[in-house]
Amino acid sequence: MAPITVVGPSIINFLHDLFTSIWIGGMIALTFAVYPSIRKILGKSEETEAMNASIKKKLSFLVYISIIGLLITGILMSRQAIGLGLTTGFLSFTTEYAMLLSIKHILYFIMIFLSIFRSQIVDRVRKFTPQMKMRLNMMTLVLNILSGLAVLFLSSYLSVLAAVIAP
């Protein structure tokens, strides 16, 4: 049986990974499976735009839940890292671990900005033509995926680094 000291952090890590999977996995599925399939079947039509808007609205809810979950679990994980002496706090650049964790946090905030921009701003700007909105939505989605992949890589790297340097 696992000691109690391992169960809590394991649950926190699991939830952190789950929220990350929902957010980044959803974006990847949208870009490479859902949107191309809709466009292939419906073409460039009003129905396509309506379906894309509906999917975006429903997935935005999951993204917002994931952002909140990641914020909470991230704070708890950072406290663990501070307790282990891996970092001295938020946006600390004192060690390799702290620097990479800070970069990960900066990318996370960029992802939040891109998500809010995409879900709340792009479609509301009246000066944008439908083509401009579609391009901005896709460009923002791709940038967010790239940021998300960088976050995933940094998370993996930090896990291995913590295992190597933790007492």
N, C-alpha and C positions, 0 to 999 in steps of 0.2 A: 504494500500500500504506500502511495506517495505521501511524503510528509506534508502537513498543512502549509508550510512555507512555500511549497511548489504549486499547490492548487490555485491559490489566488492569482499569482502572476500568470499561470497557464490560462486561466479564464480570461484575464485581461488581454493577453496576447492573442488568444483565439478570437475574441470580439474585435480586436484591432484588425486582424487579418480578414475577418468576415466583412467588416465595413469597407475595407480596402478592396476586397474582391467584388463586392456589390458595385462600388463606384467605378473602378477602373474596368472591371469586366463588362459592366453595362455599356460603357463608352465604346469598348472594342466590339461588342456584339452589335451595337447600333451601326457603327461605321462599316463593318465588314460583312454583316449578315442582314440586319433588318432594313436599313435604308436602301441598299442595292436591290433587295428582294421586292420591296414596295415599288421602287422605281421601275423595275423590270416588268412587274405585273400591271401597274396602273399608269406607267409613263409619267410625263410631267403634266399633271392635271391638278385641278382644284381638290380632288379627292386625295391625291398624294400629299398635297400641302396640309389638308385637314388631318389626315392620318398621322403625318409626321408631327404636327402640332399636338395632337392628342397623346402620342407616345412620349414626346418630350415633356409634356406636363406631368404625366404619370411617373416617369422616371425621375423628374426633378424632385418629387417628394422623397423617393428613395435616396437620392443624392443628399438632400438636406438632412435626412436621418443619419446617413453615413458621416456627413461632416460633423454633426454633433457627437455621434458615437466615437469618431476618430479623435475629436478634441478631448473628450473625457478620458478615453483609454490612453491617448498620447500623453496627457498630463500624468496619469498614474504610472505609465511606463517611464516617463522622464524622472519621476520621483524615485523609482527603483534604480535608474541609472545613476542618479545623484548619490543614493545610498550606497551603491557599489563603488563610488569614486570614479565613474567613467566620464562624468561631466560635472560642471559646477552650476549649471542652470540653463535657462532658456536663452537661446542665441549666444551661447558661449563658444569661444574659439580657442580654448586653452589647450586642448589635446586633439589628436587626430579624430578620436571618437566624437568629441564635442563639436568639432568643426563639421564633420559629415552629418551629424544629427541636426546641426543648425541649417545646413544646406537643405536637408530633407524638409525641415520646417518651413523654410522660405519657399520651396517648391510647393508644399502643401497650401500655403497662403496664395500662391499664384494660381493653383488649381481652383481654390474657392472663388477667387476673383473671376477667372475664366468661366466657371459654372454660373455664377450670378450674372455676369455679362451676357452669356448665351441664353439663359432662361428668363431673364427679367428685362434686359435692355434692348437687344437686337431687334426683336419683333415689335417693339413699341416706338422705335424711331421712325417717324412718318416720312422722313426724307429718303430713307433707304427704299430702293426698288425691291420687288420680290426676289430678283436675281441676286442683288447685293446682300439681302438678308440670308438667302440660302448659302452664298459663298462665305459670309461671315460666320454663320452657324457651323459650317463644315470646317472652316479654318480654325475656329475656336475649339471645336471638338478634337481636331487632330493635334493642336497644341496641348490640349489637356491630356490626351492620350500619351503624348511624348513625355510630358511632365510626370504623369502617373507611372510610366515605365521607369523613369529615372528614380522616382520615389521607391518603387519596388526593388530596384537594384540596390539603392542605398540601404533599404531595410535589410535585405539579405546580407549585404556587406557588413552592416553594423552588428547583425546577429553573430556572424562569424568572428568579427573583431572583438566583440564583448566576450565571447567564449575563450578567446585566446588571451586577452589581457585581464579578465576579471580574476580577483584573488581566489 
